[in-house]
């Protein structure tokens, strides 16, 4: 991370300049490579993991997957799968899965226009993503409203500002005032000009995927061919569980894989609705669907980077409403990681909640799911900042809450120095029994950075807290995102590149016209 | 747990009777033996655990512990320790520690007046305790106020009512309107009449400890000698870190150990104040202090049940204020479990927070600390329900939040059935691609108990939630504790035993008079 440290240093200098203009800055953690320092939890035993695998193979070979794309049927047929054209069903056996897993890379990198922010996805690495997809936005000052470009841009600024957010997901909120068939261009432009992070291309059809690939290549000043060897964007293919791949998603997957950009296969599996109510069955079905998409990527381009995606939670059986951050969701997050590791694949998971407002429920559900994602050894934790209302709202205050949770987790995962000096015998010897360590030399040498400094928690005593207005954490969260937007420094971008991006967007809007869905 | 299930069944019947009188009941998890189903996390490597141990032994043998009790000095001197009478310092070497660890039991039981609620403390078992010690209480209806017997009794009712709370800690709040030297008698009586749980005796001096032992023996209808073989109460000895044991605590420890009742040795170690700022040093000091107390229990009575206690968190270095639920606290909770397992001792930890109000901070700090306690394999998680404001307030709404967090954790820890039927191949085969499982036979056979039902989370959609008054989780928590107090059934108690308890309290108050501190 020496490059990153340099960049972080630069940014700090930028902030110092801004601070000298008078604003108080938020003290956040520096940019850091997050890795899990301990062995992920094995919630299922080895035999149980094998039972899930075995059931998945039965699903793939006996029941099959329905695919709406003739091209996908062609690809699988050529590979020896059993393709029933009339039913649009493809059945594959274990050997085809095993063959594909021979070429899937165990990890890959994602490089944005700032090479110091290159992410390694796989192994012990962990990246946190901005919330993706909500039609609405909310903050405590202006209330709930439809997604729009102004809020979209603010969320990108916040993602760029907070070092705990590593990647931009698929449209943090849809700018609904813009035409549905070309607004992805405006959002890509915002990602590339307001931040220097990698981002997620919308893979509904090949066109949107290609636009993301082309625009990231422009921003990096490289060709699409060069980017095929050094990927810069990612996408997620959501399976329409149970066992259905739609046409547009298949086209997006193919475009990304052909161009060497990583694809995540994520079955959207809410137990009781899209899968059986039992966790082992939900995981077996999720696993079958994920493996199917993973095989497809390798048939399109052997060695194409691909990630094992999991999004298994449950519904409320009384209402059918989706629930997130539940015990079932947390367990699924952990065991899905065991499955991904069985296949030596990078693992995408998430840490979502079902609360309608930024309240205790939002906090404890997110906390539960985050721990599930971390204990599962998640390599990419998607929707990690800003998700509210079951994914229907991107929330400013929730983003602040989430950055606090993510920073806490980063500190928990940070390796501990056990040198003799840190073991502190001499320091302990220097303080008399019943005394205190505030003034010890060992303390004074370290006190500034000894402990994590929260961005949201308030540790003042009750009297001082009350005297300062008795502000709860939600009220403080509003002040934090407002301050973060003031602190935000737009990353420099070569004017020629900016011009080229603008020209690309204008040209593509013309080309698309009223076409493309 | 067959006995417990019977009892649970009985309680359910009791509730049904009450429900027929018209009140809607809270649907909570049944009484359950909570065990951790996976290997606890190893955050420190084996060499690092040994480095902590080695440093602790140096602290004990080179620096020693200061003890204010002549009796304790006599005991250690007789065992071969180096006792400096003038400095009141005792130094012990590793052999004395090793000798003590030969007789410490790896687990023990705690039996209350309801044998179905017998707790096993040790191994993979996990018990959750009510908050202990706050001088204040708070609820959102009546605000913040000084501790008093009425609130004390309500908290005992809530602890009895919620199956996720297994044990009553030391005075959930001090009833400050009662005389300080005898109010422990009123609180013990409340514990024994309003609940059927085991509880914690105040071990400030031998008198309070003996009162707890005597009263539990009365409630169980057995002699103190019988209870020595089948313990019923527990205490915690808080070390005055760094390296100081006061007289009253030593007397309490001795009284409990002599009578076969379990003792927990918990150094109160806030990094930066009572220990150095570095985590390895804090753990080394905590470990030395805990081992010292553990040796003392075995010198008093070889084989006496004893628990390794940890309460290591940090202070805010800018203000000196204590902080809880921090990354440092979470890490300490995990590594302390590794130390306890190294010594084959049951492990007491806690899951606290520093928030001044029941807000996002209270939720995420508690969530972090709870995961640390669970991943550390905590056998007793103290202060698990109701702790607020750094331990200065017992909160009704926080208790509800905590029960929700604890119930979530109980469900995450519940072993998963991986039988063929649960793997659900036939169920998956029965639903067409793109269909849903709501009506599947596999679903219908299980839907009622398929998923955890929260007591606090609201999973309705935004429109329905808004129409129902847009109540956030804190508002709902108030309704939950109010309902729980309405649902509460006082456990039956033989009138003769009640009379005997009353007589004991009256006699002891007379005896104590203006004496005893």
Interface residues (C-beta under 8 A of the other chain):
Chain A: X37 X38 X39 X41 X42 X43 X44 X47 X48 X51 X52 X55 X58 X59 X62 X63 X65 X66 X89 X240 X242 X243 X244 X271 X272 X273 X274 X275 X276 X277 X278 X279 X280 X281 X284 X285 X314 X316 X317 X319 X320 X321 X322 X323 X326 X327 X328 X330 X331 X354 X355 X356 X357 X358 X359 X360 X361 X362 X363 X364 X365 X366 X367 X368 X371 X372 X375 X389 X390 X392 X393 X401 X404 X405 X408 X409 X411 X412 X414 X416 X417 X418 X422 X423 X424 X425 X427 X428 X429 X431 X432 X433 X434 X435 X436 X437 X438 X440 X442 X443 X446 X447 X448 X450 X451 X452 X454 X456 X457 X458 X459 X460 X461 X462 X465 X466 X470 X472 X473 X474 X477
Chain B: X37 X38 X39 X41 X42 X43 X44 X47 X48 X51 X52 X55 X58 X59 X62 X63 X65 X66 X89 X240 X242 X243 X244 X271 X272 X273 X274 X275 X276 X277 X278 X279 X280 X281 X284 X285 X314 X316 X317 X319 X320 X321 X322 X323 X326 X327 X328 X330 X331 X354 X355 X356 X357 X358 X359 X360 X361 X362 X363 X364 X365 X366 X367 X368 X371 X372 X375 X389 X390 X392 X393 X401 X404 X405 X408 X409 X411 X412 X414 X416 X417 X418 X422 X423 X424 X425 X427 X428 X429 X431 X432 X433 X434 X435 X436 X437 X438 X440 X442 X443 X446 X447 X448 X450 X451 X452 X454 X456 X457 X458 X459 X460 X461 X462 X465 X466 X470 X472 X473 X474 X477
